[in-house]
Amino acid sequence: MNPKQLSRHGLKFDPFSPGIPTEAIRLSPAIEHFCWRVETQLVPGGGFALVTGEPGSGKSVTLRLLAERLERLRDVSLGVLTHTSSSLGDFYREMGDVFGVPVKPHNRWGGFKKLRERWIAHLESTHVRQVLVIDEAQEMPAAVLNELRLLSSDRFDSRSILSIVLAGDARLATKLSREELLPLGSRIRVRLPFEPADRDTITQTLAHLISTAGNANLMTPELVRLIAEHAMGNHRVAVSTAAELMASADACEHERLDEAFYLEVFGARGARRAKGRA
């Protein structure tokens, strides 16, 4: 959405863009509690946290919020692992890049030793562990997940030298229940499982987005509820539908975003939705 479109709708930013400011994200009590536990318990004590849920349920948004909060903490070094499907060699190469440690992929023992030495030195000098955040962790091979577990523990597993936040869909939860990964699964200290959202929750999310963006009257309450009812419990579906309506409104210079415009944009599909709602 360009500046002219934003001005036309009385908006400070596009409320349905994936890159909305974090301050515009609606913070549910469950997300707030999860972030608080990571900050106050996981970071000082080390170990693993787990965020699970279907695509579009809010995992990546939660990681954005968490990362921003952790970056504000004193003496916390935050790393993000992005190539989750890496082999062990590539995993060590990326870990070296993330934490500023020269690692040779063909010498995994050397990489293992250097990374641990860096984390232990950080821990002993600041008493705060480094934090690693991994989205789409369901793509990680079991061997890499186990290597991560071994990397993060010290003194016969009595001390954690790294705090790790894993996020992924249902495949990650299933993977962690497998026999070869049970030692890692048993080390999860903080969990945030996302379930399909109900209509009221999605309605509140949409209302919060448009209000924070600067125009609480951008969509009628009836339209917001209609979008929420047909979002299949998924925030991403709701936001995508709202974005499509906005794009259509801009294309035809339509001023009022209401149920009638929804039916006009989605045609027979929208009519069937409205009939089912009745």
C-alpha positions as CSV (number, residue, x, y, z in Angstrom):
1,M,0.0,0.0,0.0
2,N,1.6,3.3,-1.1
3,P,1.5,6.6,0.8
4,K,-1.4,7.9,-1.3
5,Q,-3.5,4.8,-0.5
6,L,-2.6,5.1,3.2
7,S,-3.7,8.7,3.2
8,R,-6.9,7.9,1.4
9,H,-7.9,5.4,4.1
10,G,-6.6,7.5,7.0
11,L,-3.9,4.9,7.9
12,K,-0.4,5.2,9.3
13,F,0.6,1.8,7.9
14,D,-0.9,-1.1,6.1
15,P,-2.7,-3.1,8.8
16,F,-2.7,-6.3,6.7
17,S,0.9,-6.4,5.7
18,P,3.2,-9.1,7.1
19,G,5.6,-6.4,8.2
20,I,3.4,-4.4,10.5
21,P,5.2,-2.8,13.4
22,T,5.4,-5.1,16.4
23,E,3.6,-2.5,18.5
24,A,0.6,-3.1,16.3
25,I,0.5,-6.8,17.1
26,R,-2.3,-7.8,19.5
27,L,-0.6,-9.4,22.5
28,S,-2.8,-12.2,23.9
29,P,-2.4,-13.3,27.6
30,A,-0.9,-16.6,26.4
31,I,1.8,-14.9,24.3
32,E,2.5,-12.4,27.0
33,H,3.0,-15.2,29.6
34,F,5.2,-17.2,27.2
35,C,7.5,-14.2,26.5
36,W,7.6,-13.4,30.3
37,R,8.7,-17.0,31.1
38,V,11.3,-17.0,28.4
39,E,12.7,-13.7,29.7
40,T,12.6,-14.5,33.4
41,Q,13.2,-18.2,33.5
42,L,14.6,-19.6,30.3
43,V,17.2,-17.0,29.6
44,P,18.7,-17.0,33.1
45,G,18.4,-20.8,33.4
46,G,19.0,-22.0,29.9
47,G,17.2,-24.9,28.1
48,F,14.6,-25.2,25.4
49,A,11.2,-23.4,24.7
50,L,8.7,-24.7,22.2
51,V,6.1,-22.9,20.1
52,T,3.8,-25.1,18.0
53,G,0.8,-24.5,15.8
54,E,-0.5,-24.7,12.3
55,P,0.6,-22.2,9.6
56,G,-1.0,-18.8,10.2
57,S,-1.7,-19.5,13.8
58,G,0.7,-16.8,15.1
59,K,4.1,-18.6,15.7
60,S,6.2,-16.3,13.6
61,V,4.5,-13.2,15.0
62,T,5.3,-14.4,18.5
63,L,8.9,-14.9,17.6
64,R,9.1,-11.4,16.3
65,L,7.7,-10.0,19.5
66,L,10.0,-12.2,21.6
67,A,13.1,-11.3,19.6
68,E,12.4,-7.6,20.0
69,R,12.0,-8.0,23.7
70,L,15.1,-10.1,24.2
71,E,17.2,-7.6,22.1
72,R,16.4,-4.9,24.7
73,L,17.8,-7.0,27.5
74,R,21.2,-6.2,28.7
75,D,24.0,-8.6,27.9
76,V,21.8,-10.9,25.8
77,S,23.2,-12.0,22.5
78,L,20.4,-13.1,20.2
79,G,21.0,-15.4,17.3
80,V,18.5,-16.6,14.6
81,L,19.0,-19.8,12.7
82,T,17.4,-19.6,9.3
83,H,18.5,-22.6,7.2
84,T,16.7,-25.2,9.2
85,S,17.0,-28.1,6.7
86,S,20.8,-28.0,6.9
87,S,23.1,-31.0,7.2
88,L,25.4,-31.2,10.2
89,G,28.2,-29.5,8.3
90,D,26.0,-26.6,7.1
91,F,24.5,-26.3,10.6
92,Y,27.9,-25.7,12.1
93,R,28.8,-23.2,9.4
94,E,25.6,-21.2,10.1
95,M,26.1,-21.4,13.9
96,G,29.6,-20.0,13.4
97,D,28.2,-17.1,11.4
98,V,25.4,-16.4,13.9
99,F,27.7,-16.3,16.9
100,G,30.8,-14.9,15.3
101,V,32.9,-18.0,15.7
102,P,35.2,-19.3,12.9
103,V,34.1,-22.8,12.2
104,K,35.3,-25.3,9.6
105,P,32.4,-27.5,8.5
106,H,34.7,-30.5,8.0
107,N,35.9,-30.2,11.6
108,R,32.8,-30.5,13.6
109,W,34.6,-31.3,16.8
110,G,36.5,-28.0,16.4
111,G,33.3,-26.1,15.8
112,F,31.6,-27.9,18.8
113,K,34.5,-26.9,21.1
114,K,34.7,-23.2,19.9
115,L,31.0,-22.6,20.2
116,R,30.8,-24.0,23.7
117,E,33.9,-22.0,24.8
118,R,32.3,-18.8,23.5
119,W,29.0,-19.5,25.3
120,I,30.7,-20.5,28.5
121,A,32.8,-17.4,28.5
122,H,29.7,-15.3,27.9
123,L,27.9,-17.0,30.7
124,E,30.7,-16.7,33.2
125,S,31.4,-13.1,32.5
126,T,27.8,-11.8,32.3
127,H,25.7,-14.6,34.0
128,V,23.3,-14.5,31.1
129,R,23.1,-17.1,28.4
130,Q,23.0,-16.5,24.7
131,V,19.7,-17.2,23.0
132,L,19.1,-19.0,19.7
133,V,15.7,-18.7,17.9
134,I,14.7,-21.2,15.3
135,D,11.6,-20.9,13.2
136,E,10.3,-23.8,10.9
137,A,12.2,-26.2,13.2
138,Q,10.1,-29.1,11.9
139,E,12.5,-29.1,8.9
140,M,15.6,-29.8,11.1
141,P,17.0,-33.4,10.8
142,A,17.0,-35.4,14.0
143,A,20.8,-35.5,13.9
144,V,21.0,-31.7,14.0
145,L,18.4,-31.4,16.8
146,N,20.4,-33.9,18.9
147,E,23.6,-32.0,18.1
148,L,21.9,-28.8,19.3
149,R,21.0,-30.6,22.6
150,L,24.6,-31.8,23.1
151,L,26.0,-28.3,22.3
152,S,23.8,-26.6,24.9
153,S,24.5,-28.6,28.0
154,D,27.6,-28.7,30.2
155,R,28.9,-30.4,33.4
156,F,27.1,-33.8,32.8
157,D,23.9,-32.0,31.8
158,S,23.7,-30.0,35.1
159,R,24.2,-26.7,33.4
160,S,22.7,-25.2,30.3
161,I,24.9,-22.8,28.4
162,L,22.4,-21.8,25.7
163,S,18.8,-20.9,25.6
164,I,16.9,-22.2,22.5
165,V,13.5,-21.3,21.3
166,L,12.1,-23.8,18.7
167,A,9.0,-23.0,16.6
168,G,7.2,-25.3,14.1
169,D,4.0,-26.9,13.0
170,A,2.5,-30.2,14.2
171,R,5.3,-32.1,12.5
172,L,7.8,-30.7,15.1
173,A,5.7,-32.0,18.0
174,T,5.5,-35.4,16.4
175,K,9.2,-35.4,15.7
176,L,10.1,-34.6,19.3
177,S,8.0,-37.5,20.5
178,R,10.2,-40.0,18.5
179,E,12.4,-42.2,20.5
180,E,15.7,-40.7,19.2
181,L,14.6,-37.2,20.2
182,L,13.0,-38.0,23.6
183,P,16.1,-36.6,25.4
184,L,15.5,-33.2,23.8
185,G,11.7,-33.3,24.2
186,S,12.1,-33.9,27.9
187,R,14.2,-30.7,28.2
188,I,11.4,-28.4,27.0
189,R,10.8,-26.0,29.8
190,V,8.4,-23.5,28.3
191,R,5.6,-24.3,25.8
192,L,3.2,-22.3,23.8
193,P,0.8,-24.4,21.7
194,F,-1.5,-22.5,19.3
195,E,-4.9,-23.9,18.7
196,P,-7.4,-22.7,16.0
197,A,-8.7,-19.3,17.1
198,D,-12.4,-18.7,17.7
199,R,-14.4,-16.1,15.9
200,D,-14.2,-13.5,18.8
201,T,-10.5,-13.8,19.0
202,I,-10.0,-13.2,15.3
203,T,-12.5,-10.3,15.4
204,Q,-10.5,-8.7,18.2
205,T,-7.3,-9.2,16.2
206,L,-8.7,-7.5,13.1
207,A,-10.3,-4.6,15.1
208,H,-7.0,-4.1,16.9
209,L,-5.0,-4.0,13.6
210,I,-7.2,-1.4,12.0
211,S,-7.5,0.7,15.1
212,T,-3.7,0.7,15.7
213,A,-3.2,1.6,12.1
214,G,-5.1,4.8,12.6
215,N,-8.7,4.2,11.4
216,A,-10.9,2.1,13.6
217,N,-13.8,2.7,11.1
218,L,-11.9,1.3,8.1
219,M,-14.3,-1.7,8.1
220,T,-17.8,-2.0,9.5
221,P,-18.1,-4.2,12.6
222,E,-20.4,-6.5,10.6
223,L,-17.7,-7.0,7.9
224,V,-15.0,-7.7,10.5
225,R,-17.3,-10.3,12.1
226,L,-18.0,-11.8,8.7
227,I,-14.3,-12.2,7.8
228,A,-13.7,-13.7,11.2
229,E,-16.5,-16.2,10.9
230,H,-15.0,-17.6,7.6
231,A,-11.4,-17.5,8.5
232,M,-11.4,-21.2,9.6
233,G,-9.9,-20.3,12.9
234,N,-6.7,-19.0,11.2
235,H,-5.4,-15.4,11.6
236,R,-3.5,-15.5,8.4
237,V,-6.6,-16.4,6.4
238,A,-8.5,-13.5,8.0
239,V,-5.7,-11.0,7.3
240,S,-5.3,-12.2,3.7
241,T,-9.1,-11.8,3.1
242,A,-9.0,-8.3,4.6
243,A,-6.0,-7.4,2.4
244,E,-7.8,-8.7,-0.7
245,L,-10.8,-6.5,0.1
246,M,-8.5,-3.5,0.6
247,A,-6.8,-4.1,-2.7
248,S,-10.2,-4.4,-4.5
249,A,-11.4,-1.2,-2.8
250,D,-8.3,0.7,-4.0
251,A,-8.6,-0.7,-7.5
252,C,-12.2,0.6,-7.9
253,E,-11.9,3.5,-5.5
254,H,-14.6,2.1,-3.3
255,E,-15.0,4.0,-0.1
256,R,-17.1,1.8,2.2
257,L,-15.8,-1.6,3.3
258,D,-18.9,-3.4,4.5
259,E,-20.7,-6.7,4.0
260,A,-22.1,-5.6,0.6
261,F,-18.7,-5.0,-0.7
262,Y,-17.5,-8.4,0.6
263,L,-20.3,-10.0,-1.5
264,E,-19.4,-7.9,-4.5
265,V,-15.7,-8.9,-4.3
266,F,-16.2,-12.6,-3.6
267,G,-19.3,-13.1,-5.7
268,A,-21.0,-16.4,-5.4
269,R,-18.4,-17.6,-3.0
270,G,-19.2,-14.7,-0.7
271,A,-22.9,-15.3,-1.1
272,R,-22.6,-18.9,0.0
273,R,-20.6,-17.8,3.0
274,A,-23.3,-15.2,4.0
275,K,-26.0,-17.8,3.5
276,G,-24.3,-20.3,5.7
277,R,-23.8,-17.6,8.4
278,A,-27.6,-17.0,8.3
